[in-house]
Amino acid sequence: MSTPPELEPKLWLSLEGRITRRTFWLYFVAPIWAFALLAAGLDFAMGAAPTNALAEAIRSNFGEAGLAFSAFSGPASNVAALIYIWPVTVGFVKRLHDINFSGWFYAAVFSITAGSWAFFLMSAGSGWSIAIVVLTYLAAVPLSIVVYVVRGTAGPNTYGPDPLGRSASGDSPPDPSSAPTS
């Protein structure tokens, strides 16, 4: 009995190859969001106060009411975020590969976004730093939309064979049950 490609360890461990939108949503987006919500629920159940610098910046700018919008800032959520950085990276890179883009696009967006957050935290949440974070996220939206919804390149590309098995013309592979019998 062979392991389905979606369940092989290299799906989550390797930056090489391509994945379909379906695989991305089912094996990356849904589990990561479930894990994040579970961690936030654990924080809430423990009565854990937000512990990170982001929570402090939100508290200083928006008061305690602003913390309602920072549910992902308790200790369990912080640990969860560290755990799912790698799967998020792998999923995004493989989807970029599916549309024939380099994974370095993700690295650039991730670096710029992380830098804007670092600036935000170091400047104690000033108005300018909030604007920079918002603009950074707005700049990352087009890449996210492409990764989430654009269909992959038909046929093989620079990063591997088509995960749907289509030819370069976009045709589906022939159905073996419809082959003529002799």
N, C-alpha and C positions, 0 to 999 in steps of 0.2 A: 504494500500500500504506500503510495507516494504522498508526500505532503503537498497540499495546494500551494501555489506560489505566494498567495497572500499570507500564509502562515509560516513561511520560511524565516529563520532568524535574520538572514541578510536583508529582508525587507526593512527592518528597524535599525540594522547595524551599519549598513554600507551606504555611502553616498553615490554609488554607481548605479546606473540603470534608469529605467523609466517606470512610472506607475500611472494608471488611469485615474480619472476624476473619481470614479466609484471607489477604487482602492484607497485613494487619498481621504475621501469623506468617511468611509467605513472603518479604516484601520489607523487613521491618524487624527482627523478632526474630532470625530465622535468620542473615541476613548480619551483623548486629551481633555476635552471639555468635561466629560464625566468625571475624570480624575480631579480636575480643578474644582468642580462644584462639590465633589465629595470632600475635598480638603477644606473648602470654605465652610461647608456644613459642619465639619469637625471643629474648625475654629469657633464657629458660632455656638456649638454644643458645649465646648469647653469654656465658653465665656471669655475666650482669649481676646485681649485688646490688641489692636493692630500694633505691631512691634517695629516696623521698619521705618526708614527715613521718609519714604513716600507717604506713609500714614501721618507722620509728624508734619510734613509739608502741607498735606491736605487739611489737617487739623488747624494749622496756623493761618491758612488762607480762607478756609470755608467753615471753620468751627466743627463741633462734634457732629452736626448734621451732615457735613460733607463726608464723614467716614462711612455713612450708609452706602456710598457709591464706591467705596474701596474695600469691598468684602474680601478681596483676595490679598489681604495684607497681614493676616495672622501668622503664627509660627508654622502651622501645618501647610498653609498656602505658600509660604516662602520656600519650604522644603519641596513641595510639589513643583513649584516653578523651576527650581534647580534640576529636578528629575526630568521634566519634559522639555527642557531646552533642546536636548539632542533629538528626540523624535520629531519635534517641530521642524528643526533644521533639515533632517533627512527627508521628511515629507515634502517640504517646499523645494528642496534641491531636485528631488526626483520628478516632481511635477514640472519644474522649469526645464529639466532635461526632456520631458515628454513633448514640450512645445519647442524644443531645439534651442533653448537658451542655456547659458552657463550658470552654474550654481553660484558663481561669484556675484551675480546680481543680488542674490539673497544676502551674501556676506556684506555687500556694500550697504544694503538697506538696514540690516541688523546692526552694523557698526554705527551708522548715522543715528538710528533710533536709540541705541544704548548710550551713545554720546550725548544725545539731547536729554535723556533721563539723568545722566550723570551731572550735566550742567544744571538741570532743574533741582536736583538734590543738593548740590554744592551752593546754589544761590538762595537756598531757603525758600524756594517756591515763589520767587518774585514774578511780577506780571510778565516781564519779558521772557523769563524761562518757561512759563506756562504757554506763551505764544509760540515759542520755539518747539516745544513738545507737540502742540496741536498741529503746527505746520509740518513737522516731520511725519506725523501719522497721516496727514492728508496726502503727503507725497508718497507714502507707502501704499495707499489704497489702490492705485492702478495695478501695482504688482500683485497685490492680494486678489483682486478681481480676476486677473489673468490666470493665476494659479488655481483659483477656486472653480472657474467656469469655462475657460477656453479649452476646446477639444485639442488633444495632442496631435502632433504631426503624423500624417498617414504614412505608413511604411517605416522602414528603418531610417534612423538619423544618426548624427554624430555620437549619440549617447547610447545607442543600442537598438535592438529590434522593437517594432511596435508591440506594446503589450496587448493590443486587441487583435494582433495577427493580420492587420490590413496590409495590402500591397502599397507601393508608393503612389498608385493612382487612386487610393482610397477605397478600393474594392475590398469586400470581406473575403476571407479565405474560403475556398470551395468547401461545400458540405460533403463529407465523405459518403453520407447515406444517399446522396443524389447522383453519385457517380454511376455511369452506365455499367451494367454487368455483362459479362460475356458468356 
